[in-house]
Structures are given as C-alpha cells and as structure tokens.
Amino acid sequence: MTTRTKWIILIGEITLVVIAITGFVWYRNSIYYTRHELHNKDKRVCYHNVLILGESGDKESIPEIRKLLHDDEVVLQSACISALGNLEDKESIPEIRKFLTGQNPICCKAAITALAKLGDKKSIPEIKKFLDYKGNDVYEAAEKALRKLGVPEEEINKAKEKK
C-alpha cells in the first residue's frame, strides 16, 4: 500500500468520524428545539412535535408530553398517548387507562394501542369491552391489542360472540 493510499484511507476515516459527530450534534439540537416547541400556542405545532418526539425515542421529553396529555384538544391528547406508548413509558399507564372510557374514539383507539405496546395485561378486561364497536377503528384496535397482549384466539372470539 502506498503512502498516498494510506493518507486517503486516513482522511476517509476522519471524515466519517466528523460526519458522525456532526450528525449527533445536529440530532441533539433538533430534539432540543422540537421539545421547546411543545410550548407553542399553536396546538398543531405541538401535535406534530409530540409525534416526532414519540418516534425519536427521546425519553427526556416524557414529562412534557405527560403534561400535554391533559390538554383540551382531543387530537393532541391522542398524539400524546401514542408518543408515550412509543417511548415505552410504563409510568403513564394509569393516565392512559383513563382514556378507555369510550367517550372519544380517537383517544380510545390511541389508548388501546399504547397499552398493548406497553404490555399492560391489566387492561385486557377493559379492552375486551370495545369489541362492542364492531366495524370501526376502535374495534380493530381492540382486537389487535388483545392478540398483542397474548389473549388466546378462542377467548377473543368468545368475547366477540357475547356482544
């Protein structure tokens, strides 16, 4: 291997390290600003940033997302529920369960899906009740959640027949 080839390899390796460091710094900065935008007065901005943080895996944003869970805007609440499920925040399970009242189908579907992601087997009896809503999104979410939580197929079918 010539000296020139060694220099090219070394420069290539240094470039990769610089790119990796720059990417990490950019990522941390973008997460910081995304988290900052959770306080925006425009609920649409908050909604999109909650979804981004939920997908990012940034567990530091959990406390702020929990606060937004109590907002009056239903779509924002459902985004918070989904984000907390994606971030695997088991401490939020009691708060998420409160959305299983069925009063709002959007939040209810998000809660069912999040509780399944979090592996909350205590919610199975509540989730089974949503097999009443045959033919809509809540029904489908309940059916998928029960399967994900390990409920046997016979038990799911039996719950459907009761309805």
Secondary structure as GFF3:
##gff-version 3
##sequence-region A 1 163
A	DSSP	alpha_helix	3	36	.	.	.	ID=ss1
A	DSSP	three_ten_helix	37	39	.	.	.	ID=ss2
A	DSSP	alpha_helix	43	56	.	.	.	ID=ss3
A	DSSP	three_ten_helix	59	61	.	.	.	ID=ss4
A	DSSP	alpha_helix	62	68	.	.	.	ID=ss5
A	DSSP	alpha_helix	74	86	.	.	.	ID=ss6
A	DSSP	three_ten_helix	90	92	.	.	.	ID=ss7
A	DSSP	alpha_helix	93	97	.	.	.	ID=ss8
A	DSSP	three_ten_helix	98	101	.	.	.	ID=ss9
A	DSSP	alpha_helix	105	117	.	.	.	ID=ss10
A	DSSP	three_ten_helix	121	123	.	.	.	ID=ss11
A	DSSP	alpha_helix	124	128	.	.	.	ID=ss12
A	DSSP	three_ten_helix	129	132	.	.	.	ID=ss13
A	DSSP	alpha_helix	137	148	.	.	.	ID=ss14
A	DSSP	alpha_helix	153	162	.	.	.	ID=ss15
###
